Amino acid sequence: MEEGNDGNGRFTEVMLKPQVIVKEASMIEKANALHEKAHHNCFIANSCNFPVRHEAYCTVNHS
């Protein structure tokens, strides 16, 4: 975020770090691909006048 001379602020970039939990390790690649597709088609991210980046973190739930 940056602040202008008039005191107003604005975002210059947003970094999202969602955590995805899958049941099996074999699902990680598909989960990452689906997340990438969802991000590419995201109405909110595509409507912003600043970059919306993401770093998904995919793990396996062993329980």
CYANA upper distance limits for C-alpha pairs under 8 A (distance plus 0.5 A):
  1 MET  CA      9 GLY  CA      7.17
  1 MET  CA     10 ARG  CA      6.04
  1 MET  CA     11 PHE  CA      4.77
  1 MET  CA     12 THR  CA      5.94
  1 MET  CA     13 GLU  CA      7.71
  2 GLU  CA      9 GLY  CA      6.05
  2 GLU  CA     10 ARG  CA      6.13
  2 GLU  CA     11 PHE  CA      6.89
  2 GLU  CA     12 THR  CA      7.26
  3 GLU  CA      7 GLY  CA      6.34
  3 GLU  CA      8 ASN  CA      6.12
  3 GLU  CA      9 GLY  CA      4.73
  3 GLU  CA     10 ARG  CA      7.05
  4 GLY  CA      8 ASN  CA      5.92
  4 GLY  CA      9 GLY  CA      6.59
 11 PHE  CA     50 PHE  CA      7.53
 12 THR  CA     50 PHE  CA      6.06
 12 THR  CA     51 PRO  CA      7.74
 13 GLU  CA     50 PHE  CA      5.97
 13 GLU  CA     51 PRO  CA      5.53
 13 GLU  CA     52 VAL  CA      6.48
 13 GLU  CA     53 ARG  CA      8.12
 14 VAL  CA     50 PHE  CA      8.22
 14 VAL  CA     51 PRO  CA      6.94
 14 VAL  CA     52 VAL  CA      5.32
 14 VAL  CA     53 ARG  CA      6.60
 15 MET  CA     52 VAL  CA      6.54
 15 MET  CA     53 ARG  CA      5.32
 15 MET  CA     54 HIS  CA      5.94
 15 MET  CA     55 GLU  CA      7.97
 16 LEU  CA     52 VAL  CA      7.93
 16 LEU  CA     53 ARG  CA      6.66
 16 LEU  CA     54 HIS  CA      5.07
 16 LEU  CA     55 GLU  CA      6.83
 16 LEU  CA     56 ALA  CA      8.24
 17 LYS  CA     54 HIS  CA      6.22
 17 LYS  CA     55 GLU  CA      5.40
 17 LYS  CA     56 ALA  CA      5.85
 17 LYS  CA     57 TYR  CA      7.45
 18 PRO  CA     54 HIS  CA      8.14
 18 PRO  CA     55 GLU  CA      7.43
 18 PRO  CA     56 ALA  CA      5.49
 18 PRO  CA     57 TYR  CA      6.75
 19 GLN  CA     56 ALA  CA      6.43
 19 GLN  CA     57 TYR  CA      5.30
 19 GLN  CA     58 CYS  CA      6.39
 19 GLN  CA     59 THR  CA      8.12
 20 VAL  CA     31 ALA  CA      8.17
 20 VAL  CA     56 ALA  CA      7.52
 20 VAL  CA     57 TYR  CA      6.51
 20 VAL  CA     58 CYS  CA      5.10
 20 VAL  CA     59 THR  CA      6.81
 21 ILE  CA     58 CYS  CA      6.29
 21 ILE  CA     59 THR  CA      5.50
 21 ILE  CA     60 VAL  CA      6.02
 21 ILE  CA     61 ASN  CA      6.60
 22 VAL  CA     27 MET  CA      6.93
 22 VAL  CA     28 ILE  CA      7.40
 22 VAL  CA     31 ALA  CA      8.34
 22 VAL  CA     58 CYS  CA      7.82
 22 VAL  CA     59 THR  CA      6.81
 22 VAL  CA     60 VAL  CA      5.45
 22 VAL  CA     61 ASN  CA      6.48
 23 LYS  CA     27 MET  CA      7.87
 23 LYS  CA     60 VAL  CA      6.08
 23 LYS  CA     61 ASN  CA      5.82
 23 LYS  CA     62 HIS  CA      7.42
 24 GLU  CA     28 ILE  CA      8.00
 24 GLU  CA     60 VAL  CA      6.33
 24 GLU  CA     61 ASN  CA      7.84
 24 GLU  CA     62 HIS  CA      8.36
 25 ALA  CA     59 THR  CA      8.22
 25 ALA  CA     60 VAL  CA      6.38
 27 MET  CA     31 ALA  CA      6.55
 28 ILE  CA     32 ASN  CA      6.62
 28 ILE  CA     58 CYS  CA      6.78
 28 ILE  CA     59 THR  CA      7.84
 28 ILE  CA     60 VAL  CA      8.37
 29 GLU  CA     33 ALA  CA      6.76
 30 LYS  CA     34 LEU  CA      6.58
 31 ALA  CA     35 HIS  CA      6.60
 31 ALA  CA     58 CYS  CA      8.04
 32 ASN  CA     36 GLU  CA      6.71
 32 ASN  CA     56 ALA  CA      7.74
 32 ASN  CA     58 CYS  CA      7.76
 33 ALA  CA     37 LYS  CA      6.80
 34 LEU  CA     38 ALA  CA      6.61
 35 HIS  CA     39 HIS  CA      6.62
 35 HIS  CA     56 ALA  CA      8.01
 36 GLU  CA     40 HIS  CA      6.69
 37 LYS  CA     41 ASN  CA      6.80
 38 ALA  CA     42 CYS  CA      6.40
 39 HIS  CA     45 ALA  CA      7.93
 39 HIS  CA     54 HIS  CA      8.37
 40 HIS  CA     46 ASN  CA      8.44
 41 ASN  CA     46 ASN  CA      7.97
 42 CYS  CA     46 ASN  CA      6.54
 43 PHE  CA     47 SER  CA      6.58
 44 ILE  CA     48 CYS  CA      7.03
 45 ALA  CA     51 PRO  CA      8.10
 45 ALA  CA     52 VAL  CA      6.18
 48 CYS  CA     52 VAL  CA      8.19
